[in-house]
């Protein structure tokens, strides 16, 4: 049986995709890639495939570093 080398969409991944799409003027509709990424991330959290706390803590650590890097 082959090893499971899949990389699952996390909420942090979906947030990064959505931000990038918005900044570049990409498709922000409910059928666009950002919406599908967000849906996949939510589904992965709800089924226990990925952890919500991991993506949240990485978002918090990056946002807490942003103000100090601007100084």
PQR file of N, CA, C, O and H, with PARSE charges and radii, in Angstrom:
ATOM      1  N   UNK A   1       0.850  -1.178   0.000 -0.4000 1.5000
ATOM      2  CA  UNK A   1       0.000   0.000   0.000 -0.0000 2.0000
ATOM      3  C   UNK A   1       0.896   1.242   0.000  0.5500 1.7000
ATOM      4  O   UNK A   1       1.809   1.328   0.821 -0.5500 1.4000
ATOM      5  N   UNK A   2       0.661   2.208  -0.900 -0.4000 1.5000
ATOM      6  CA  UNK A   2       1.514   3.401  -0.962 -0.0000 2.0000
ATOM      7  C   UNK A   2       1.308   4.312   0.249  0.5500 1.7000
ATOM      8  O   UNK A   2       0.228   4.364   0.838 -0.5500 1.4000
ATOM      9  H   UNK A   2      -0.081   2.138  -1.567  0.4000 1.0000
ATOM     10  N   UNK A   3       2.364   5.016   0.593 -0.4000 1.5000
ATOM     11  CA  UNK A   3       2.288   5.952   1.717 -0.0000 2.0000
ATOM     12  C   UNK A   3       1.387   7.124   1.356  0.5500 1.7000
ATOM     13  O   UNK A   3       1.292   7.505   0.189 -0.5500 1.4000
ATOM     14  H   UNK A   3       3.241   4.973   0.115  0.4000 1.0000
ATOM     15  N   UNK A   4       0.725   7.695   2.360 -0.4000 1.5000
ATOM     16  CA  UNK A   4      -0.158   8.847   2.156 -0.0000 2.0000
ATOM     17  C   UNK A   4       0.685  10.120   2.223  0.5500 1.7000
ATOM     18  O   UNK A   4       0.970  10.625   3.309 -0.5500 1.4000
ATOM     19  H   UNK A   4       0.802   7.385   3.308  0.4000 1.0000
ATOM     20  N   UNK A   5       1.075  10.628   1.073 -0.4000 1.5000
ATOM     21  CA  UNK A   5       1.906  11.832   1.009 -0.0000 2.0000
ATOM     22  C   UNK A   5       1.097  13.067   0.658  0.5500 1.7000
ATOM     23  O   UNK A   5       1.638  14.037   0.127 -0.5500 1.4000
ATOM     24  H   UNK A   5       0.843  10.218   0.191  0.4000 1.0000
ATOM     25  N   UNK A   6      -0.207  13.038   0.954 -0.4000 1.5000
ATOM     26  CA  UNK A   6      -1.064  14.168   0.621 -0.0000 2.0000
ATOM     27  C   UNK A   6      -0.792  15.344   1.546  0.5500 1.7000
ATOM     28  O   UNK A   6      -0.444  15.174   2.714 -0.5500 1.4000
ATOM     29  H   UNK A   6      -0.647  12.251   1.385  0.4000 1.0000
ATOM     30  N   UNK A   7      -0.957  16.521   1.005 -0.4000 1.5000
ATOM     31  CA  UNK A   7      -0.852  17.744   1.781 -0.0000 2.0000
ATOM     32  C   UNK A   7      -2.263  18.331   1.849  0.5500 1.7000
ATOM     33  O   UNK A   7      -2.830  18.707   0.824 -0.5500 1.4000
ATOM     34  H   UNK A   7      -1.241  16.660   0.056  0.4000 1.0000
ATOM     35  N   UNK A   8      -2.821  18.406   3.041 -0.4000 1.5000
ATOM     36  CA  UNK A   8      -4.198  18.847   3.204 -0.0000 2.0000
ATOM     37  C   UNK A   8      -4.284  20.354   3.389  0.5500 1.7000
ATOM     38  O   UNK A   8      -3.402  20.971   3.986 -0.5500 1.4000
ATOM     39  H   UNK A   8      -2.360  18.100   3.874  0.4000 1.0000
ATOM     40  N   UNK A   9      -5.356  20.938   2.871 -0.4000 1.5000
ATOM     41  CA  UNK A   9      -5.611  22.372   2.984 -0.0000 2.0000
ATOM     42  C   UNK A   9      -5.912  22.715   4.438  0.5500 1.7000
ATOM     43  O   UNK A   9      -6.793  22.115   5.053 -0.5500 1.4000
ATOM     44  H   UNK A   9      -6.073  20.437   2.386  0.4000 1.0000
ATOM     45  N   UNK A  10      -5.183  23.677   4.982 -0.4000 1.5000
ATOM     46  CA  UNK A  10      -5.438  24.148   6.339 -0.0000 2.0000
ATOM     47  C   UNK A  10      -6.112  25.516   6.264  0.5500 1.7000
ATOM     48  O   UNK A  10      -6.172  26.129   5.198 -0.5500 1.4000
ATOM     49  H   UNK A  10      -4.467  24.164   4.483  0.4000 1.0000
ATOM     50  N   UNK A  11      -6.611  25.985   7.391 -0.4000 1.5000
ATOM     51  CA  UNK A  11      -7.227  27.306   7.416 -0.0000 2.0000
ATOM     52  C   UNK A  11      -6.197  28.389   7.127  0.5500 1.7000
ATOM     53  O   UNK A  11      -6.519  29.414   6.526 -0.5500 1.4000
ATOM     54  H   UNK A  11      -6.562  25.487   8.257  0.4000 1.0000
ATOM     55  N   UNK A  12      -4.973  28.166   7.552 -0.4000 1.5000
ATOM     56  CA  UNK A  12      -3.906  29.113   7.270 -0.0000 2.0000
ATOM     57  C   UNK A  12      -3.624  29.184   5.762  0.5500 1.7000
ATOM     58  O   UNK A  12      -3.416  30.267   5.215 -0.5500 1.4000
ATOM     59  H   UNK A  12      -4.711  27.333   8.040  0.4000 1.0000
ATOM     60  N   UNK A  13      -3.620  28.025   5.102 -0.4000 1.5000
ATOM     61  CA  UNK A  13      -3.427  27.984   3.651 -0.0000 2.0000
ATOM     62  C   UNK A  13      -4.547  28.743   2.938  0.5500 1.7000
ATOM     63  O   UNK A  13      -4.297  29.550   2.043 -0.5500 1.4000
ATOM     64  H   UNK A  13      -3.789  27.145   5.547  0.4000 1.0000
ATOM     65  N   UNK A  14      -5.785  28.468   3.353 -0.4000 1.5000
ATOM     66  CA  UNK A  14      -6.938  29.107   2.719 -0.0000 2.0000
ATOM     67  C   UNK A  14      -6.911  30.616   2.924  0.5500 1.7000
ATOM     68  O   UNK A  14      -7.250  31.375   2.016 -0.5500 1.4000
ATOM     69  H   UNK A  14      -5.988  27.813   4.080  0.4000 1.0000
ATOM     70  N   UNK A  15      -6.514  31.047   4.103 -0.4000 1.5000
ATOM     71  CA  UNK A  15      -6.425  32.478   4.392 -0.0000 2.0000
ATOM     72  C   UNK A  15      -5.386  33.147   3.494  0.5500 1.7000
ATOM     73  O   UNK A  15      -5.614  34.237   2.968 -0.5500 1.4000
ATOM     74  H   UNK A  15      -6.238  30.431   4.840  0.4000 1.0000
ATOM     75  N   UNK A  16      -4.252  32.488   3.326 -0.4000 1.5000
ATOM     76  CA  UNK A  16      -3.185  33.025   2.476 -0.0000 2.0000
ATOM     77  C   UNK A  16      -3.646  33.121   1.015  0.5500 1.7000
ATOM     78  O   UNK A  16      -3.352  34.101   0.331 -0.5500 1.4000
ATOM     79  H   UNK A  16      -4.066  31.603   3.753  0.4000 1.0000
ATOM     80  N   UNK A  17      -4.367  32.102   0.546 -0.4000 1.5000
ATOM     81  CA  UNK A  17      -4.890  32.106  -0.820 -0.0000 2.0000
ATOM     82  C   UNK A  17      -5.903  33.230  -0.999  0.5500 1.7000
ATOM     83  O   UNK A  17      -5.856  33.963  -1.986 -0.5500 1.4000
ATOM     84  H   UNK A  17      -4.606  31.306   1.102  0.4000 1.0000
ATOM     85  N   UNK A  18      -6.812  33.363  -0.047 -0.4000 1.5000
ATOM     86  CA  UNK A  18      -7.842  34.385  -0.133 -0.0000 2.0000
ATOM     87  C   UNK A  18      -7.227  35.781  -0.137  0.5500 1.7000
ATOM     88  O   UNK A  18      -7.652  36.642  -0.908 -0.5500 1.4000
ATOM     89  H   UNK A  18      -6.850  32.767   0.755  0.4000 1.0000
ATOM     90  N   UNK A  19      -6.241  36.013   0.709 -0.4000 1.5000
ATOM     91  CA  UNK A  19      -5.573  37.303   0.769 -0.0000 2.0000
ATOM     92  C   UNK A  19      -4.872  37.621  -0.549  0.5500 1.7000
ATOM     93  O   UNK A  19      -4.955  38.740  -1.054 -0.5500 1.4000
ATOM     94  H   UNK A  19      -5.895  35.314   1.336  0.4000 1.0000
ATOM     95  N   UNK A  20      -4.193  36.638  -1.090 -0.4000 1.5000
ATOM     96  CA  UNK A  20      -3.472  36.821  -2.352 -0.0000 2.0000
ATOM     97  C   UNK A  20      -4.440  37.130  -3.493  0.5500 1.7000
ATOM     98  O   UNK A  20      -4.180  38.011  -4.312 -0.5500 1.4000
ATOM     99  H   UNK A  20      -4.126  35.728  -0.679  0.4000 1.0000
ATOM    100  N   UNK A  21      -5.547  36.406  -3.542 -0.4000 1.5000
ATOM    101  CA  UNK A  21      -6.549  36.627  -4.580 -0.0000 2.0000
ATOM    102  C   UNK A  21      -7.148  38.030  -4.468  0.5500 1.7000
ATOM    103  O   UNK A  21      -7.347  38.706  -5.477 -0.5500 1.4000
ATOM    104  H   UNK A  21      -5.757  35.690  -2.877  0.4000 1.0000
ATOM    105  N   UNK A  22      -7.431  38.458  -3.252 -0.4000 1.5000
ATOM    106  CA  UNK A  22      -8.032  39.779  -3.045 -0.0000 2.0000
ATOM    107  C   UNK A  22      -7.063  40.894  -3.442  0.5500 1.7000
ATOM    108  O   UNK A  22      -7.463  41.869  -4.077 -0.5500 1.4000
ATOM    109  H   UNK A  22      -7.270  37.909  -2.432  0.4000 1.0000
ATOM    110  N   UNK A  23      -5.801  40.748  -3.070 -0.4000 1.5000
ATOM    111  CA  UNK A  23      -4.807  41.774  -3.382 -0.0000 2.0000
ATOM    112  C   UNK A  23      -4.547  41.884  -4.881  0.5500 1.7000
ATOM    113  O   UNK A  23      -4.266  42.971  -5.385 -0.5500 1.4000
ATOM    114  H   UNK A  23      -5.476  39.956  -2.555  0.4000 1.0000
ATOM    115  N   UNK A  24      -4.639  40.769  -5.591 -0.4000 1.5000
ATOM    116  CA  UNK A  24      -4.344  40.783  -7.026 -0.0000 2.0000
ATOM    117  C   UNK A  24      -5.582  41.028  -7.881  0.5500 1.7000
ATOM    118  O   UNK A  24      -5.496  41.044  -9.109 -0.5500 1.4000
ATOM    119  H   UNK A  24      -4.867  39.886  -5.181  0.4000 1.0000
ATOM    120  N   UNK A  25      -6.728  41.217  -7.240 -0.4000 1.5000
ATOM    121  CA  UNK A  25      -7.961  41.454  -7.990 -0.0000 2.0000
ATOM    122  C   UNK A  25      -8.515  40.188  -8.598  0.5500 1.7000
ATOM    123  O   UNK A  25      -9.203  40.231  -9.618 -0.5500 1.4000
ATOM    124  H   UNK A  25      -6.798  41.204  -6.242  0.4000 1.0000
ATOM    125  N   UNK A  26      -8.221  39.066  -7.982 -0.4000 1.5000
ATOM    126  CA  UNK A  26      -8.682  37.770  -8.495 -0.0000 2.0000
ATOM    127  C   UNK A  26     -10.165  37.551  -8.251  0.5500 1.7000
ATOM    128  O   UNK A  26     -10.860  38.404  -7.699 -0.5500 1.4000
ATOM    129  H   UNK A  26      -7.661  39.031  -7.154  0.4000 1.0000
ATOM    130  N   UNK A  27     -10.625  36.391  -8.673 -0.4000 1.5000
ATOM    131  CA  UNK A  27     -12.026  36.008  -8.556 -0.0000 2.0000
ATOM    132  C   UNK A  27     -12.376  35.764  -7.096  0.5500 1.7000
ATOM    133  O   UNK A  27     -11.913  34.790  -6.502 -0.5500 1.4000
ATOM    134  H   UNK A  27     -10.060  35.698  -9.121  0.4000 1.0000
ATOM    135  N   UNK A  28     -13.184  36.636  -6.516 -0.4000 1.5000
ATOM    136  CA  UNK A  28     -13.589  36.502  -5.114 -0.0000 2.0000
ATOM    137  C   UNK A  28     -15.033  36.012  -4.987  0.5500 1.7000
ATOM    138  O   UNK A  28     -15.651  36.166  -3.933 -0.5500 1.4000
ATOM    139  H   UNK A  28     -13.560  37.427  -6.998  0.4000 1.0000
ATOM    140  N   UNK A  29     -15.565  35.429  -6.047 -0.4000 1.5000
ATOM    141  CA  UNK A  29     -16.941  34.944  -6.014 -0.0000 2.0000
ATOM    142  C   UNK A  29     -17.033  33.663  -5.185  0.5500 1.7000
ATOM    143  O   UNK A  29     -16.020  33.078  -4.802 -0.5500 1.4000
ATOM    144  H   UNK A  29     -15.063  35.304  -6.903  0.4000 1.0000
ATOM    145  N   UNK A  30     -18.255  33.246  -4.920 -0.4000 1.5000
ATOM    146  CA  UNK A  30     -18.470  32.043  -4.121 -0.0000 2.0000
ATOM    147  C   UNK A  30     -18.053  30.777  -4.862  0.5500 1.7000
ATOM    148  O   UNK A  30     -17.967  29.712  -4.251 -0.5500 1.4000
ATOM    149  H   UNK A  30     -19.078  33.721  -5.231  0.4000 1.0000
ATOM    150  N   UNK A  31     -17.794  30.870  -6.155 -0.4000 1.5000
ATOM    151  CA  UNK A  31     -17.347  29.701  -6.915 -0.0000 2.0000
ATOM    152  C   UNK A  31     -15.865  29.791  -7.284  0.5500 1.7000
ATOM    153  O   UNK A  31     -15.352  28.942  -8.014 -0.5500 1.4000
ATOM    154  H   UNK A  31     -17.864  31.736  -6.651  0.4000 1.0000
ATOM    155  N   UNK A  32     -15.186  30.811  -6.784 -0.4000 1.5000
ATOM    156  CA  UNK A  32     -13.774  31.003  -7.091 -0.0000 2.0000
ATOM    157  C   UNK A  32     -12.865  30.088  -6.290  0.5500 1.7000
ATOM    158  O   UNK A  32     -13.311  29.379  -5.388 -0.5500 1.4000
ATOM    159  H   UNK A  32     -15.603  31.500  -6.191  0.4000 1.0000
ATOM    160  N   UNK A  33     -11.586  30.114  -6.633 -0.4000 1.5000
ATOM    161  CA  UNK A  33     -10.603  29.243  -5.995 -0.0000 2.0000
ATOM    162  C   UNK A  33     -10.481  29.524  -4.500  0.5500 1.7000
ATOM    163  O   UNK A  33     -10.372  28.588  -3.709 -0.5500 1.4000
ATOM    164  H   UNK A  33     -11.224  30.690  -7.366  0.4000 1.0000
ATOM    165  N   UNK A  34     -10.498  30.783  -4.103 -0.4000 1.5000
ATOM    166  CA  UNK A  34     -10.359  31.128  -2.685 -0.0000 2.0000
ATOM    167  C   UNK A  34     -11.511  30.540  -1.871  0.5500 1.7000
ATOM    168  O   UNK A  34     -11.298  30.037  -0.768 -0.5500 1.4000
ATOM    169  H   UNK A  34     -10.587  31.544  -4.746  0.4000 1.0000
ATOM    170  N   UNK A  35     -12.712  30.602  -2.402 -0.4000 1.5000
ATOM    171  CA  UNK A  35     -13.873  30.050  -1.700 -0.0000 2.0000
ATOM    172  C   UNK A  35     -13.786  28.532  -1.608  0.5500 1.7000
ATOM    173  O   UNK A  35     -14.139  27.946  -0.585 -0.5500 1.4000
ATOM    174  H   UNK A  35     -12.885  31.011  -3.298  0.4000 1.0000
ATOM    175  N   UNK A  36     -13.316  27.899  -2.673 -0.4000 1.5000
ATOM    176  CA  UNK A  36     -13.162  26.443  -2.650 -0.0000 2.0000
ATOM    177  C   UNK A  36     -12.064  26.018  -1.665  0.5500 1.7000
ATOM    178  O   UNK A  36     -12.182  24.987  -1.003 -0.5500 1.4000
ATOM    179  H   UNK A  36     -13.028  28.376  -3.504  0.4000 1.0000
ATOM    180  N   UNK A  37     -11.006  26.815  -1.578 -0.4000 1.5000
ATOM    181  CA  UNK A  37      -9.929  26.522  -0.629 -0.0000 2.0000
ATOM    182  C   UNK A  37     -10.447  26.651   0.804  0.5500 1.7000
ATOM    183  O   UNK A  37     -10.143  25.815   1.655 -0.5500 1.4000
ATOM    184  H   UNK A  37     -10.910  27.653  -2.116  0.4000 1.0000
ATOM    185  N   UNK A  38     -11.226  27.696   1.066 -0.4000 1.5000
ATOM    186  CA  UNK A  38     -11.779  27.907   2.403 -0.0000 2.0000
ATOM    187  C   UNK A  38     -12.728  26.768   2.770  0.5500 1.7000
ATOM    188  O   UNK A  38     -12.737  26.307   3.911 -0.5500 1.4000
ATOM    189  H   UNK A  38     -11.472  28.375   0.375  0.4000 1.0000
ATOM    190  N   UNK A  39     -13.520  26.320   1.807 -0.4000 1.5000
ATOM    191  CA  UNK A  39     -14.443  25.218   2.045 -0.0000 2.0000
ATOM    192  C   UNK A  39     -13.683  23.928   2.354  0.5500 1.7000
ATOM    193  O   UNK A  39     -14.067  23.180   3.253 -0.5500 1.4000
ATOM    194  H   UNK A  39     -13.512  26.694   0.880  0.4000 1.0000
ATOM    195  N   UNK A  40     -12.618  23.671   1.619 -0.4000 1.5000
ATOM    196  CA  UNK A  40     -11.814  22.470   1.854 -0.0000 2.0000
ATOM    197  C   UNK A  40     -11.154  22.515   3.227  0.5500 1.7000
ATOM    198  O   UNK A  40     -11.095  21.502   3.924 -0.5500 1.4000
ATOM    199  H   UNK A  40     -12.306  24.279   0.889  0.4000 1.0000
ATOM    200  N   UNK A  41     -10.659  23.686   3.616 -0.4000 1.5000
ATOM    201  CA  UNK A  41     -10.026  23.830   4.923 -0.0000 2.0000
ATOM    202  C   UNK A  41     -11.035  23.579   6.042  0.5500 1.7000
ATOM    203  O   UNK A  41     -10.733  22.878   7.008 -0.5500 1.4000
ATOM    204  H   UNK A  41     -10.707  24.509   3.049  0.4000 1.0000
ATOM    205  N   UNK A  42     -12.227  24.146   5.911 -0.4000 1.5000
ATOM    206  CA  UNK A  42     -13.267  23.945   6.925 -0.0000 2.0000
ATOM    207  C   UNK A  42     -13.666  22.475   7.001  0.5500 1.7000
ATOM    208  O   UNK A  42     -13.867  21.936   8.089 -0.5500 1.4000
ATOM    209  H   UNK A  42     -12.473  24.714   5.127  0.4000 1.0000
ATOM    210  N   UNK A  43     -13.778  21.835   5.847 -0.4000 1.5000
ATOM    211  CA  UNK A  43     -14.119  20.418   5.814 -0.0000 2.0000
ATOM    212  C   UNK A  43     -13.023  19.584   6.501  0.5500 1.7000
ATOM    213  O   UNK A  43     -13.326  18.647   7.240 -0.5500 1.4000
ATOM    214  H   UNK A  43     -13.614  22.274   4.963  0.4000 1.0000
ATOM    215  N   UNK A  44     -11.765  19.926   6.258 -0.4000 1.5000
ATOM    216  CA  UNK A  44     -10.663  19.191   6.877 -0.0000 2.0000
ATOM    217  C   UNK A  44     -10.643  19.362   8.396  0.5500 1.7000
ATOM    218  O   UNK A  44     -10.349  18.413   9.122 -0.5500 1.4000
ATOM    219  H   UNK A  44     -11.519  20.687   5.658  0.4000 1.0000
ATOM    220  N   UNK A  45     -10.952  20.562   8.878 -0.4000 1.5000
ATOM    221  CA  UNK A  45     -11.023  20.790  10.325 -0.0000 2.0000
ATOM    222  C   UNK A  45     -12.197  20.008  10.914  0.5500 1.7000
ATOM    223  O   UNK A  45     -12.051  19.363  11.952 -0.5500 1.4000
ATOM    224  H   UNK A  45     -11.190  21.334   8.289  0.4000 1.0000
ATOM    225  N   UNK A  46     -13.359  20.060  10.258 -0.4000 1.5000
ATOM    226  CA  UNK A  46     -14.553  19.393  10.770 -0.0000 2.0000
ATOM    227  C   UNK A  46     -14.415  17.879  10.805  0.5500 1.7000
ATOM    228  O   UNK A  46     -14.994  17.227  11.673 -0.5500 1.4000
ATOM    229  H   UNK A  46     -13.477  20.583   9.414  0.4000 1.0000
ATOM    230  N   UNK A  47     -13.655  17.311   9.872 -0.4000 1.5000
ATOM    231  CA  UNK A  47     -13.474  15.856   9.845 -0.0000 2.0000
ATOM    232  C   UNK A  47     -12.273  15.413  10.662  0.5500 1.7000
ATOM    233  O   UNK A  47     -12.031  14.214  10.806 -0.5500 1.4000
ATOM    234  H   UNK A  47     -13.185  17.841   9.166  0.4000 1.0000
ATOM    235  N   UNK A  48     -11.514  16.366  11.201 -0.4000 1.5000
ATOM    236  CA  UNK A  48     -10.361  16.034  12.019 -0.0000 2.0000
ATOM    237  C   UNK A  48      -9.097  15.759  11.219  0.5500 1.7000
ATOM    238  O   UNK A  48      -8.102  15.301  11.782 -0.5500 1.4000
ATOM    239  H   UNK A  48     -11.711  17.340  11.083  0.4000 1.0000
ATOM    240  N   UNK A  49      -9.115  16.028   9.921 -0.4000 1.5000
ATOM    241  CA  UNK A  49      -7.943  15.805   9.077 -0.0000 2.0000
ATOM    242  C   UNK A  49      -6.833  16.773   9.432  0.5500 1.7000
ATOM    243  O   UNK A  49      -5.661  16.398   9.469 -0.5500 1.4000
ATOM    244  H   UNK A  49      -9.923  16.399   9.464  0.4000 1.0000
ATOM    245  N   UNK A  50      -7.203  18.025   9.694 -0.4000 1.5000
ATOM    246  CA  UNK A  50      -6.242  19.035  10.135 -0.0000 2.0000
ATOM    247  C   UNK A  50      -6.757  19.653  11.422  0.5500 1.7000
ATOM    248  O   UNK A  50      -7.931  19.512  11.766 -0.5500 1.4000
ATOM    249  H   UNK A  50      -8.155  18.330   9.664  0.4000 1.0000
ATOM    250  N   UNK A  51      -5.881  20.331  12.123 -0.4000 1.5000
ATOM    251  CA  UNK A  51      -6.238  20.930  13.401 -0.0000 2.0000
ATOM    252  C   UNK A  51      -6.445  22.426  13.253  0.5500 1.7000
ATOM    253  O   UNK A  51      -5.630  23.116  12.641 -0.5500 1.4000
ATOM    254  H   UNK A  51      -4.928  20.445  11.844  0.4000 1.0000
ATOM    255  N   UNK A  52      -7.527  22.919  13.810 -0.4000 1.5000
ATOM    256  CA  UNK A  52      -7.798  24.353  13.767 -0.0000 2.0000
ATOM    257  C   UNK A  52      -6.802  25.112  14.634  0.5500 1.7000
ATOM    258  O   UNK A  52      -6.407  26.225  14.288 -0.5500 1.4000
ATOM    259  H   UNK A  52      -8.189  22.359  14.307  0.4000 1.0000
ATOM    260  N   UNK A  53      -6.395  24.532  15.739 -0.4000 1.5000
ATOM    261  CA  UNK A  53      -5.496  25.241  16.642 -0.0000 2.0000
ATOM    262  C   UNK A  53      -4.116  25.444  16.038  0.5500 1.7000
ATOM    263  O   UNK A  53      -3.470  26.453  16.322 -0.5500 1.4000
ATOM    264  H   UNK A  53      -6.716  23.628  16.019  0.4000 1.0000
ATOM    265  N   UNK A  54      -3.645  24.516  15.214 -0.4000 1.5000
ATOM    266  CA  UNK A  54      -2.335  24.682  14.588 -0.0000 2.0000
ATOM    267  C   UNK A  54      -2.325  25.872  13.645  0.5500 1.7000
ATOM    268  O   UNK A  54      -1.408  26.692  13.696 -0.5500 1.4000
ATOM    269  H   UNK A  54      -4.170  23.697  14.983  0.4000 1.0000
ATOM    270  N   UNK A  55      -3.334  25.980  12.780 -0.4000 1.5000
ATOM    271  CA  UNK A  55      -3.359  27.085  11.829 -0.0000 2.0000
ATOM    272  C   UNK A  55      -3.607  28.417  12.532  0.5500 1.7000
ATOM    273  O   UNK A  55      -3.076  29.447  12.117 -0.5500 1.4000
ATOM    274  H   UNK A  55      -4.079  25.313  12.738  0.4000 1.0000
ATOM    275  N   UNK A  56      -4.414  28.400  13.597 -0.4000 1.5000
ATOM    276  CA  UNK A  56      -4.685  29.628  14.332 -0.0000 2.0000
ATOM    277  C   UNK A  56      -3.440  30.124  15.044  0.5500 1.7000
ATOM    278  O   UNK A  56      -3.159  31.322  15.048 -0.5500 1.4000
ATOM    279  H   UNK A  56      -4.846  27.564  13.934  0.4000 1.0000
ATOM    280  N   UNK A  57      -2.685  29.198  15.653 -0.4000 1.5000
ATOM    281  CA  UNK A  57      -1.493  29.624  16.374 -0.0000 2.0000
ATOM    282  C   UNK A  57      -0.429  30.156  15.415  0.5500 1.7000
ATOM    283  O   UNK A  57       0.312  31.073  15.766 -0.5500 1.4000
ATOM    284  H   UNK A  57      -2.913  28.225  15.650  0.4000 1.0000
ATOM    285  N   UNK A  58      -0.346  29.590  14.207 -0.4000 1.5000
ATOM    286  CA  UNK A  58       0.634  30.112  13.256 -0.0000 2.0000
ATOM    287  C   UNK A  58       0.218  31.486  12.749  0.5500 1.7000
ATOM    288  O   UNK A  58       1.065  32.334  12.468 -0.5500 1.4000
ATOM    289  H   UNK A  58      -0.948  28.844  13.922  0.4000 1.0000
ATOM    290  N   UNK A  59      -1.100  31.703  12.632 -0.4000 1.5000
ATOM    291  CA  UNK A  59      -1.564  33.034  12.243 -0.0000 2.0000
ATOM    292  C   UNK A  59      -1.276  34.049  13.328  0.5500 1.7000
ATOM    293  O   UNK A  59      -0.881  35.179  13.038 -0.5500 1.4000
ATOM    294  H   UNK A  59      -1.788  31.014  12.860  0.4000 1.0000
ATOM    295  N   UNK A  60      -1.473  33.654  14.584 -0.4000 1.5000
ATOM    296  CA  UNK A  60      -1.233  34.569  15.693 -0.0000 2.0000
ATOM    297  C   UNK A  60       0.237  34.922  15.810  0.5500 1.7000
ATOM    298  O   UNK A  60       0.576  36.072  16.089 -0.5500 1.4000
ATOM    299  H   UNK A  60      -1.794  32.737  14.820  0.4000 1.0000
ATOM    300  N   UNK A  61       1.109  33.955  15.603 -0.4000 1.5000
ATOM    301  CA  UNK A  61       2.532  34.237  15.740 -0.0000 2.0000
ATOM    302  C   UNK A  61       3.019  35.148  14.625  0.5500 1.7000
ATOM    303  O   UNK A  61       3.875  36.003  14.854 -0.5500 1.4000
ATOM    304  H   UNK A  61       0.833  33.021  15.376  0.4000 1.0000
ATOM    305  N   UNK A  62       2.484  34.977  13.418 -0.4000 1.5000
ATOM    306  CA  UNK A  62       2.928  35.840  12.324 -0.0000 2.0000
ATOM    307  C   UNK A  62       2.373  37.259  12.486  0.5500 1.7000
ATOM    308  O   UNK A  62       3.052  38.230  12.150 -0.5500 1.4000
ATOM    309  H   UNK A  62       1.789  34.282  13.231  0.4000 1.0000
ATOM    310  N   UNK A  63       1.145  37.385  12.997 -0.4000 1.5000
ATOM    311  CA  UNK A  63       0.582  38.716  13.165 -0.0000 2.0000
ATOM    312  C   UNK A  63       1.227  39.445  14.335  0.5500 1.7000
ATOM    313  O   UNK A  63       1.307  40.674  14.336 -0.5500 1.4000
ATOM    314  H   UNK A  63       0.593  36.596  13.270  0.4000 1.0000
ATOM    315  N   UNK A  64       1.691  38.689  15.338 -0.4000 1.5000
ATOM    316  CA  UNK A  64       2.341  39.343  16.463 -0.0000 2.0000
ATOM    317  C   UNK A  64       3.736  39.842  16.088  0.5500 1.7000
ATOM    318  O   UNK A  64       4.271  40.738  16.741 -0.5500 1.4000
ATOM    319  H   UNK A  64       1.626  37.691  15.337  0.4000 1.0000
ATOM    320  N   UNK A  65       4.321  39.269  15.046 -0.4000 1.5000
ATOM    321  CA  UNK A  65       5.638  39.705  14.599 -0.0000 2.0000
ATOM    322  C   UNK A  65       5.559  40.913  13.668  0.5500 1.7000
ATOM    323  O   UNK A  65       6.534  41.649  13.523 -0.5500 1.4000
ATOM    324  H   UNK A  65       3.886  38.542  14.516  0.4000 1.0000
ATOM    325  N   UNK A  66       4.416  41.115  13.044 -0.4000 1.5000
ATOM    326  CA  UNK A  66       4.276  42.195  12.073 -0.0000 2.0000
ATOM    327  C   UNK A  66       4.522  43.577  12.658  0.5500 1.7000
ATOM    328  O   UNK A  66       5.292  44.329  12.061 -0.5500 1.4000
ATOM    329  H   UNK A  66       3.624  40.517  13.162  0.4000 1.0000
ATOM    330  N   UNK A  67       3.920  43.974  13.797 -0.4000 1.5000
ATOM    331  CA  UNK A  67       4.170  45.319  14.317 -0.0000 2.0000
ATOM    332  C   UNK A  67       5.642  45.559  14.667  0.5500 1.7000
ATOM    333  O   UNK A  67       6.161  46.647  14.417 -0.5500 1.4000
ATOM    334  H   UNK A  67       3.295  43.363  14.283  0.4000 1.0000
ATOM    335  N   UNK A  68       6.313  44.572  15.233 -0.4000 1.5000
ATOM    336  CA  UNK A  68       7.711  44.780  15.621 -0.0000 2.0000
ATOM    337  C   UNK A  68       8.602  44.908  14.394  0.5500 1.7000
ATOM    338  O   UNK A  68       9.626  45.589  14.449 -0.5500 1.4000
ATOM    339  H   UNK A  68       5.891  43.688  15.436  0.4000 1.0000
ATOM    340  N   UNK A  69       8.230  44.258  13.275 -0.4000 1.5000
ATOM    341  CA  UNK A  69       9.064  44.337  12.076 -0.0000 2.0000
ATOM    342  C   UNK A  69       8.898  45.688  11.366  0.5500 1.7000
ATOM    343  O   UNK A  69       9.743  46.075  10.559 -0.5500 1.4000
ATOM    344  H   UNK A  69       7.399  43.705  13.230  0.4000 1.0000
ATOM    345  N   UNK A  70       7.810  46.400  11.670 -0.4000 1.5000
ATOM    346  CA  UNK A  70       7.587  47.703  11.047 -0.0000 2.0000
ATOM    347  C   UNK A  70       8.352  48.815  11.738  0.5500 1.7000
ATOM    348  O   UNK A  70       8.533  49.889  11.165 -0.5500 1.4000
ATOM    349  H   UNK A  70       7.123  46.086  12.326  0.4000 1.0000
ATOM    350  N   UNK A  71       8.803  48.574  12.960 -0.4000 1.5000
ATOM    351  CA  UNK A  71       9.485  49.606  13.731 -0.0000 2.0000
ATOM    352  C   UNK A  71      10.874  49.874  13.204  0.5500 1.7000
ATOM    353  O   UNK A  71      11.586  50.720  13.744 -0.5500 1.4000
ATOM    354  H   UNK A  71       8.656  47.701  13.426  0.4000 1.0000
TER
END
